[in-house]
Amino acid sequence: MKKVYFFVAVLVLFSVSALFAQQRFALVIGNGDYTHLSRLNNPVNDAEDMGAALQSLGFTVDKVLNGSLYEMENAIIRLRNRLSVSRNSYGFLFFAGHAVQSNGVNFLIPVNANIPSEHFLRERAVSVQTMLNELNDAGNELNIVVLDACRDNPFGWARSGNRGLAVVAQQPADSIIVFATAAGSVAADGTGRNGLFTGHLLNHLRTPGLEVNDVFRLTMGDVIQASNNQQRPAVYSQFPGTAFLAGFPSPGAVSVQPAAAQVRQAPRNMLRINGGAFTRGSPPYEPMRLESEGPQHQVTVSSFYMGRYPVTQREFHEIMRTNPSTFRDDNLPVETVTWFDAIEFCNALSIREGLNPAYTISGSGENRIVIWNRDAGGYRLPTEAEWEFAARAGTISPFNTGQNITSSQANYDGNFPFGNNPRGEFRGRTTPVGSFAANPWGLFDMHGNVWELCWDWFGPYTGENLVNPAGADTGVYRIMRGGSWRNGARSARSAARGRFEPDGITAGSIGFRVVRNAD
């Protein structure tokens, strides 16, 4: 009898272990031999090679080559069903081929699709948002979606300004979405066996000890260099954890990005922004551009933590025991503050949490002098470079929403009337933080609502490539970014620069958010 009990116990233990063991499922789609569109040379090769790479990493791979709408949709459903069996599973969906956007919605084009006008897209192509919703319904730990698409714009009916894919409006939680090129841009098909992006991704995907974000970061750098800055991949992450596809680092090994494993310990209401390079400023052809936004130049920033939202009135009052705001509500951003108010808040919050304050303040009034200890672990204002890097979130368009922005995406230009204003002097107002969708990296209100103060003195760009710049040494004005509820769309652009006297006050429209060093 004891032997029977032992056998049953072992069987149960084995069953439980199998249930909770991590499972990996992938779908790779390569569409190249299009019937009604231009043929693409490399997508089938890309899918074959990605399938082999993922299989070597322990993924059960479903492969669709030159797929029809029916075949693509059924494969997506199969992937969802497989992932839904266990919460502890990873999903990986790769697509190479033609794709387009229509009114901000992205579509993957089946190989035999005949789409005579834009109105037929929804019934003859695969909606990326629908695909993401299906994967999200699986409820698994992580889904990675890689789209090596937008090699050209294949349809004669396509409207001007709709090049490439659009930023995903509703990114599911626990997902990483990767575009071979930034939203609104075109990716290269490549001159060898693989597309430019997929070729470099394959170089890093199977490297042991690389965290998945490092895989895409290294791929991004290689593609930027190989394309002479003409193609810049974009990574949109809503995954707060860490994932090692090719095995964990060996004991004592130094990670490519040492703090990547600290993502789970991000401070409350803050996100880790993984460092990298980007092009700061606006190109000469950008609508509404100001001269102070150029010349464009390369900037590299280190990783940092940034508040998901601007500092709220509740948070400010809790630390400073006062609320200077014009519009009153706990969940509205604090405003009507000076730059010095923001600096003092950062130090007070650091002290309360037992952190080394970032700033040393001496003097009084408008003659106060502030020195920044860049090694301190306390709260601080972002640099102008950090702010723009985070606001863009991998995009190169005027807004992180694309070429344009609407009142359903941000609070600007007085679009939200203040109906209970006793003074009657405003035609708009602030809105509660988080009222609009986050940018691709999970940050809210980077466009509009309130201007956000930065550390830097205002000064001209020199055009030099810079690493962790902190602005001019001296000046009259401090930088503020993002525009506000009372300013037009021009001020809300990612590259737009505002300036403000450190001890100045503007009612209702200037606030701030905090950052901390990550590494």
C-alpha positions as CSV (number, residue, x, y, z in Angstrom):
1,M,0.0,0.0,0.0
2,K,2.8,2.5,0.8
3,K,4.3,1.9,-2.7
4,V,0.9,2.8,-4.3
5,Y,0.8,6.0,-2.2
6,F,4.3,6.8,-3.3
7,F,3.5,6.2,-6.9
8,V,0.4,8.5,-6.8
9,A,2.4,11.2,-5.0
10,V,5.1,11.1,-7.7
11,L,2.5,11.2,-10.4
12,V,0.7,14.2,-8.9
13,L,4.1,16.0,-8.4
14,F,5.0,15.4,-12.0
15,S,1.6,16.6,-13.2
16,V,1.9,19.8,-11.1
17,S,5.5,20.4,-12.4
18,A,4.3,20.0,-16.0
19,L,1.5,22.4,-15.4
20,F,3.7,25.2,-14.0
21,A,6.7,24.6,-16.3
22,Q,7.2,27.5,-18.7
23,Q,5.8,26.8,-22.1
24,R,6.8,28.6,-25.3
25,F,4.7,28.9,-28.5
26,A,5.5,30.9,-31.6
27,L,3.8,31.8,-34.9
28,V,6.0,33.0,-37.8
29,I,4.4,34.3,-41.0
30,G,6.3,35.2,-44.1
31,N,4.4,36.6,-47.1
32,G,6.4,37.4,-50.2
33,D,4.8,35.9,-53.3
34,Y,1.9,38.5,-53.5
35,T,-0.7,37.9,-56.2
36,H,-1.9,41.5,-56.5
37,L,1.1,43.5,-55.1
38,S,4.8,43.8,-55.6
39,R,6.7,40.6,-54.8
40,L,9.1,40.7,-51.7
41,N,12.3,38.7,-51.8
42,N,13.0,38.0,-48.2
43,P,9.9,37.5,-46.0
44,V,9.8,33.7,-46.6
45,N,13.5,33.4,-45.8
46,D,12.9,35.6,-42.7
47,A,10.1,33.4,-41.5
48,E,12.0,30.2,-42.1
49,D,15.1,31.5,-40.3
50,M,13.1,33.0,-37.4
51,G,11.2,29.7,-37.0
52,A,14.4,27.7,-36.8
53,A,15.9,30.2,-34.3
54,L,12.8,30.1,-32.1
55,Q,12.6,26.3,-32.2
56,S,16.2,26.2,-31.0
57,L,15.1,28.3,-28.0
58,G,12.4,25.9,-27.0
59,F,9.4,27.3,-28.8
60,T,6.8,25.1,-30.5
61,V,6.7,26.9,-33.8
62,D,3.7,27.2,-36.2
63,K,4.8,28.4,-39.6
64,V,2.7,30.1,-42.3
65,L,4.4,30.8,-45.6
66,N,2.6,33.0,-48.2
67,G,-0.5,32.8,-46.1
68,S,-4.1,33.7,-47.1
69,L,-6.4,35.6,-44.8
70,Y,-8.0,32.3,-43.7
71,E,-4.6,30.7,-42.9
72,M,-3.3,33.7,-41.0
73,E,-6.5,34.1,-38.9
74,N,-6.6,30.4,-38.1
75,A,-2.9,30.4,-37.1
76,I,-3.5,33.4,-34.8
77,I,-6.4,31.6,-33.1
78,R,-4.2,28.4,-32.7
79,L,-1.5,30.5,-31.0
80,R,-4.0,32.1,-28.6
81,N,-5.5,28.7,-27.7
82,R,-2.0,27.2,-27.0
83,L,-1.0,30.2,-24.8
84,S,-4.2,30.1,-22.8
85,V,-3.4,26.7,-21.4
86,S,-0.9,28.1,-18.9
87,R,-0.4,31.5,-17.4
88,N,3.3,30.6,-17.3
89,S,3.9,30.7,-21.1
90,Y,5.6,32.9,-23.6
91,G,4.2,33.8,-27.0
92,F,6.2,35.1,-30.0
93,L,4.5,36.2,-33.2
94,F,6.7,37.2,-36.1
95,F,5.4,38.7,-39.4
96,A,7.4,39.7,-42.5
97,G,5.6,41.1,-45.6
98,H,3.4,43.9,-46.7
99,A,1.5,45.9,-44.1
100,V,-0.3,49.3,-44.2
101,Q,-2.1,51.7,-41.8
102,S,-5.5,53.2,-42.3
103,N,-6.7,56.0,-39.9
104,G,-4.2,54.9,-37.3
105,V,-5.1,51.2,-37.5
106,N,-2.4,48.7,-38.8
107,F,-3.2,45.8,-41.2
108,L,-1.1,42.8,-42.3
109,I,-1.7,41.9,-45.9
110,P,-2.4,38.3,-46.9
111,V,-0.5,37.0,-49.9
112,N,-3.6,36.7,-52.2
113,A,-5.5,39.8,-51.0
114,N,-7.2,41.9,-53.6
115,I,-7.9,45.2,-52.0
116,P,-9.2,47.7,-54.6
117,S,-9.7,50.5,-52.0
118,E,-9.1,51.4,-48.4
119,H,-12.6,50.5,-47.4
120,F,-11.9,46.8,-48.0
121,L,-9.0,46.6,-45.6
122,R,-11.0,45.5,-42.6
123,E,-12.5,42.5,-44.3
124,R,-9.5,41.4,-46.5
125,A,-6.5,42.0,-44.2
126,V,-5.6,41.1,-40.6
127,S,-6.0,43.9,-38.1
128,V,-3.0,44.2,-35.8
129,Q,-5.2,45.4,-33.0
130,T,-7.5,42.5,-33.4
131,M,-4.5,40.1,-33.4
132,L,-3.2,41.8,-30.2
133,N,-6.6,41.5,-28.5
134,E,-6.6,37.7,-29.3
135,L,-3.2,37.2,-27.7
136,N,-4.2,39.3,-24.7
137,D,-7.2,37.1,-24.1
138,A,-4.8,34.1,-23.6
139,G,-3.8,35.6,-20.2
140,N,-0.3,34.3,-20.4
141,E,2.9,35.8,-18.9
142,L,4.5,37.5,-22.0
143,N,3.7,38.1,-25.7
144,I,6.3,39.4,-28.1
145,V,5.1,40.6,-31.5
146,V,7.7,41.5,-34.1
147,L,6.5,43.1,-37.4
148,D,9.2,43.4,-40.1
149,A,6.8,45.1,-42.4
150,C,6.3,48.4,-44.3
151,R,9.0,47.7,-46.8
152,D,7.0,50.0,-49.2
153,N,3.5,51.4,-49.7
154,P,2.0,48.9,-52.1
155,F,-1.4,50.5,-52.8
156,G,-2.1,53.2,-55.3
157,W,-5.1,54.4,-53.3
158,A,-3.1,55.0,-50.2
159,R,-3.4,58.5,-48.9
160,S,-0.3,60.7,-48.6
161,G,1.0,60.9,-45.1
162,N,0.2,57.2,-44.3
163,R,3.6,55.8,-44.8
164,G,4.6,52.9,-42.7
165,L,2.7,51.6,-39.6
166,A,1.0,53.7,-36.9
167,V,1.8,53.6,-33.2
168,V,-0.3,50.9,-31.6
169,A,-3.1,52.8,-29.8
170,Q,-4.1,50.1,-27.3
171,Q,-1.1,47.9,-26.4
172,P,-2.0,45.0,-24.2
173,A,-0.4,44.5,-20.8
174,D,2.5,42.1,-20.6
175,S,3.5,42.6,-24.2
176,I,6.5,43.8,-26.2
177,I,5.7,45.0,-29.7
178,V,8.6,45.6,-32.1
179,F,8.5,47.5,-35.4
180,A,11.4,47.0,-37.8
181,T,11.3,50.7,-38.3
182,A,9.7,53.7,-36.5
183,A,6.1,54.5,-36.9
184,G,5.5,56.4,-40.1
185,S,8.7,55.1,-41.7
186,V,9.7,52.4,-44.2
187,A,11.9,49.4,-43.6
188,A,14.4,48.0,-46.1
189,D,13.9,44.5,-47.6
190,G,17.6,43.9,-47.4
191,T,20.0,42.8,-50.1
192,G,21.0,39.4,-48.7
193,R,18.9,36.4,-47.6
194,N,17.1,38.4,-44.9
195,G,15.5,41.8,-44.4
196,L,17.8,44.4,-42.8
197,F,16.0,44.2,-39.4
198,T,15.5,40.4,-39.2
199,G,19.1,39.7,-40.2
200,H,20.4,41.7,-37.2
201,L,17.7,40.3,-34.9
202,L,18.8,36.8,-35.8
203,N,22.4,37.8,-34.7
204,H,21.3,38.5,-31.2
205,L,18.2,36.3,-30.5
206,R,20.1,33.2,-29.6
207,T,22.8,34.9,-27.5
208,P,22.8,33.3,-24.0
209,G,22.3,35.6,-21.0
210,L,20.7,38.4,-23.0
211,E,17.5,39.8,-21.5
212,V,14.9,40.2,-24.2
213,N,15.0,44.0,-24.0
214,D,18.7,43.9,-24.6
215,V,18.2,41.7,-27.6
216,F,16.0,44.4,-29.2
217,R,18.2,47.2,-28.0
218,L,21.3,45.7,-29.6
219,T,19.3,44.9,-32.8
220,M,18.1,48.5,-32.9
221,G,21.7,49.8,-32.7
222,D,22.9,47.5,-35.4
223,V,20.1,48.5,-37.8
224,I,20.6,52.2,-37.2
225,Q,24.3,51.9,-37.9
226,A,23.8,49.6,-41.0
227,S,21.2,52.0,-42.5
228,N,23.2,55.1,-41.8
229,N,20.4,56.3,-39.5
230,Q,17.8,55.8,-42.2
231,Q,16.0,53.0,-40.4
232,R,15.3,53.2,-36.7
233,P,13.4,50.2,-35.1
234,A,10.9,51.0,-32.5
235,V,10.2,48.9,-29.3
236,Y,7.0,49.4,-27.3
237,S,7.0,47.5,-24.0
238,Q,4.2,47.0,-21.5
239,F,6.1,44.1,-19.8
240,P,7.3,45.0,-16.3
241,G,9.4,41.9,-15.8
242,T,12.5,40.3,-17.3
243,A,12.7,37.4,-19.8
244,F,15.8,35.5,-21.0
245,L,14.9,33.6,-24.2
246,A,18.3,32.0,-24.7
247,G,19.0,31.1,-21.0
248,F,19.9,33.1,-17.9
249,P,23.3,34.7,-17.5
250,S,25.9,32.5,-16.0
251,P,26.8,33.2,-12.3
252,G,29.0,36.2,-12.0
253,A,28.4,37.3,-15.6
254,V,28.0,41.0,-16.3
255,S,24.8,41.8,-18.2
256,V,24.8,44.0,-21.2
257,Q,22.5,46.3,-19.3
258,P,23.3,45.6,-15.6
259,A,20.1,47.1,-14.2
260,A,17.7,45.2,-16.4
261,A,17.0,42.7,-13.7
262,Q,15.9,45.6,-11.4
263,V,12.7,46.3,-13.4
264,R,10.5,44.6,-10.9
265,Q,11.9,47.0,-8.2
266,A,10.9,50.2,-10.0
267,P,9.8,52.9,-7.6
268,R,6.0,53.2,-7.1
269,N,4.2,54.9,-10.0
270,M,7.5,55.0,-12.0
271,L,8.7,53.1,-15.1
272,R,12.1,52.1,-16.0
273,I,13.1,53.8,-19.3
274,N,15.9,51.8,-20.8
275,G,18.7,54.0,-22.1
276,G,19.6,54.4,-25.7
277,A,20.3,56.8,-28.6
278,F,17.8,59.0,-30.4
279,T,17.7,62.0,-32.7
280,R,16.8,65.1,-30.7
281,G,15.1,68.0,-32.3
282,S,12.9,68.4,-35.4
283,P,13.7,68.1,-39.1
284,P,13.5,71.3,-41.1
285,Y,10.3,70.1,-42.9
286,E,8.3,69.3,-39.7
287,P,5.1,71.5,-39.6
288,M,5.0,74.1,-36.9
289,R,8.7,73.8,-36.3
290,L,10.7,76.5,-34.5
291,E,14.3,77.4,-35.2
292,S,15.3,76.5,-31.6
293,E,14.5,72.9,-32.3
294,G,17.5,72.4,-34.6
295,P,19.8,71.3,-35.8
296,Q,18.9,67.7,-35.2
297,H,21.6,65.7,-33.5
298,Q,22.2,62.3,-31.9
299,V,21.9,62.0,-28.1
300,T,22.5,59.0,-26.0
301,V,21.0,58.8,-22.5
302,S,21.5,56.3,-19.7
303,S,18.6,54.3,-18.2
304,F,16.4,56.1,-15.7
305,Y,13.1,55.8,-13.9
306,M,10.4,58.3,-14.8
307,G,7.0,59.0,-13.2
308,R,4.1,57.5,-15.1
309,Y,2.2,60.8,-14.6
310,P,2.9,64.4,-13.7
311,V,3.1,65.0,-10.0
312,T,-0.5,65.3,-8.7
313,Q,-2.0,67.7,-6.3
314,R,-2.4,64.9,-3.7
315,E,1.3,64.0,-4.0
316,F,2.4,67.6,-3.8
317,H,0.3,68.4,-0.8
318,E,1.3,65.2,1.0
319,I,5.0,66.3,0.9
320,M,4.9,70.1,0.9
321,R,1.6,70.6,3.0
322,T,0.4,73.2,0.4
323,N,-1.4,73.2,-2.9
324,P,-0.8,76.3,-5.1
325,S,-2.9,75.0,-8.0
326,T,-5.5,77.0,-9.8
327,F,-7.7,74.0,-10.7
328,R,-8.3,72.0,-7.5
329,D,-8.7,68.2,-7.4
330,D,-6.4,65.5,-5.9
331,N,-6.0,63.7,-9.2
332,L,-5.2,66.8,-11.3
333,P,-1.6,67.6,-11.9
334,V,-0.2,70.2,-9.5
335,E,0.4,73.5,-11.3
336,T,1.1,77.2,-10.7
337,V,4.5,76.2,-9.4
338,T,7.9,77.6,-9.9
339,W,11.0,75.7,-11.0
340,F,12.4,76.2,-7.4
341,D,9.1,74.7,-6.0
342,A,9.7,71.5,-8.1
343,I,13.4,71.3,-7.0
344,E,12.3,71.6,-3.3
345,F,9.7,68.9,-3.8
346,C,12.2,66.5,-5.2
347,N,14.5,67.0,-2.2
348,A,11.7,66.7,0.3
349,L,10.4,63.5,-1.3
350,S,14.0,62.0,-1.3
351,I,14.5,62.8,2.4
352,R,11.1,61.3,3.3
353,E,12.1,58.0,1.5
354,G,15.6,57.9,3.0
355,L,17.3,58.7,-0.3
356,N,20.3,61.0,-1.0
357,P,18.8,64.3,-2.3
358,A,19.9,65.2,-5.8
359,Y,20.1,68.9,-5.2
360,T,22.0,71.2,-2.9
361,I,20.3,74.6,-2.6
362,S,22.0,77.7,-1.2
363,G,20.9,81.4,-1.0
364,S,17.3,82.6,-1.0
365,G,14.7,84.1,-3.2
366,E,15.6,84.6,-6.9
367,N,19.3,84.4,-6.0
368,R,19.1,80.8,-5.0
369,I,21.8,78.5,-6.4
370,V,21.0,74.9,-7.1
371,I,23.8,72.3,-7.7
372,W,22.9,68.8,-9.0
373,N,24.7,65.8,-7.7
374,R,24.4,63.5,-10.7
375,D,25.3,60.4,-8.7
376,A,22.6,60.9,-6.1
377,G,19.8,58.3,-6.0
378,G,17.1,60.7,-5.0
379,Y,14.3,62.2,-7.0
380,R,15.0,65.0,-9.5
381,L,13.7,66.7,-12.6
382,P,14.4,65.1,-16.0
383,T,17.0,66.6,-18.3
384,E,15.6,68.0,-21.5
385,A,17.2,65.0,-23.4
386,E,15.7,62.4,-21.0
387,W,12.3,64.1,-21.4
388,E,12.3,64.0,-25.2
389,F,13.7,60.5,-25.3
390,A,10.8,59.3,-23.1
391,A,8.1,61.4,-24.8
392,R,9.1,60.1,-28.2
393,A,9.1,56.4,-27.0
394,G,10.9,55.3,-30.1
395,T,8.9,57.4,-32.6
396,I,10.3,60.0,-35.0
397,S,7.0,61.7,-35.9
398,P,6.0,65.1,-34.5
399,F,3.9,63.4,-31.8
400,N,4.2,59.9,-30.3
401,T,0.7,59.4,-31.7
402,G,2.0,60.0,-35.3
403,Q,1.9,62.9,-37.6
404,N,-1.1,64.5,-35.9
405,I,-2.8,64.6,-32.5
406,T,-6.5,65.0,-31.6
407,S,-8.4,66.0,-28.5
408,S,-9.1,62.3,-27.9
409,Q,-5.4,61.7,-27.4
410,A,-4.3,64.8,-25.3
411,N,-5.5,67.9,-23.5
412,Y,-4.4,71.0,-25.5
413,D,-5.7,74.2,-27.0
414,G,-8.5,74.7,-24.5
415,N,-10.4,71.6,-25.7
416,F,-11.8,70.9,-22.2
417,P,-13.8,73.8,-20.9
418,F,-13.7,74.8,-17.3
419,G,-17.4,75.1,-16.5
420,N,-17.1,76.1,-12.8
421,N,-14.5,78.8,-12.9
422,P,-15.4,81.6,-10.5
423,R,-13.1,84.1,-12.3
424,G,-14.2,83.1,-15.8
425,E,-10.8,83.8,-17.3
426,F,-10.0,80.4,-18.8
427,R,-11.6,78.6,-21.8
428,G,-9.9,75.3,-20.8
429,R,-8.5,73.5,-17.9
430,T,-6.3,70.6,-16.7
431,T,-7.7,67.0,-16.8
432,P,-7.0,64.2,-14.3
433,V,-3.7,62.5,-14.9
434,G,-4.0,59.4,-17.0
435,S,-7.2,60.5,-18.8
436,F,-5.7,59.7,-22.2
437,A,-3.9,56.6,-23.5
438,A,-0.3,56.2,-22.5
439,N,2.5,56.6,-25.0
440,P,4.2,53.4,-26.3
441,W,6.4,53.2,-23.2
442,G,3.5,53.5,-20.7
443,L,3.9,57.2,-19.8
444,F,0.8,59.4,-19.6
445,D,0.3,63.1,-20.5
446,M,3.6,63.6,-22.2
447,H,1.6,65.7,-24.7
448,G,-0.4,68.6,-23.3
449,N,-2.2,69.0,-19.9
450,V,0.6,70.9,-18.2
451,W,4.0,72.0,-19.3
452,E,6.7,69.9,-17.5
453,L,9.8,71.6,-16.1
454,C,13.2,70.2,-16.8
455,W,16.6,70.7,-15.2
456,D,18.3,72.4,-18.2
457,W,19.0,76.1,-18.8
458,F,17.6,77.1,-22.2
459,G,20.2,77.4,-24.8
460,P,20.8,76.7,-28.6
461,Y,21.6,73.2,-29.9
462,T,25.1,72.9,-31.3
463,G,24.5,70.0,-33.5
464,E,27.1,67.8,-31.8
465,N,26.4,64.2,-30.8
466,L,26.1,64.1,-27.0
467,V,25.9,61.6,-24.1
468,N,23.7,62.5,-21.1
469,P,23.7,66.3,-21.8
470,A,22.4,68.6,-19.1
471,G,22.0,71.8,-21.0
472,A,23.9,75.1,-20.9
473,D,26.0,76.0,-17.9
474,T,24.1,79.2,-17.2
475,G,21.1,81.1,-18.5
476,V,18.0,83.2,-17.9
477,Y,15.3,80.6,-18.5
478,R,14.8,76.9,-17.6
479,I,13.4,74.4,-20.1
480,M,9.9,73.2,-20.0
481,R,8.4,70.6,-22.4
482,G,5.1,69.1,-23.6
483,G,2.8,72.0,-24.0
484,S,-0.3,72.5,-21.9
485,W,-4.1,72.6,-22.0
486,R,-4.0,76.3,-23.0
487,N,-1.5,75.9,-25.8
488,G,-2.0,74.7,-29.4
489,A,-0.7,71.5,-30.9
490,R,2.5,73.2,-31.9
491,S,3.7,73.3,-28.3
492,A,2.7,69.7,-27.6
493,R,5.1,68.2,-30.2
494,S,7.9,66.0,-29.0
495,A,10.6,68.4,-30.2
496,A,8.9,71.6,-29.0
497,R,10.9,73.6,-26.4
498,G,9.4,76.0,-23.9
499,R,11.3,78.3,-21.6
500,F,10.4,79.7,-18.2
501,E,12.1,81.9,-15.5
502,P,13.0,79.7,-12.5
503,D,11.0,81.9,-10.1
504,G,8.2,82.7,-12.5
505,I,4.6,81.6,-12.0
506,T,1.9,81.0,-14.7
507,A,-1.5,80.2,-13.4
508,G,-2.8,76.7,-14.2
509,S,-0.4,75.5,-16.9
510,I,3.0,74.6,-15.5
511,G,3.8,71.4,-13.6
512,F,6.4,68.7,-13.5
513,R,7.2,65.0,-13.2
514,V,10.0,63.3,-11.4
515,V,12.8,60.9,-12.4
516,R,15.5,58.9,-10.6
517,N,18.7,57.4,-11.7
518,A,18.3,53.7,-12.6
519,D,21.9,52.4,-12.6
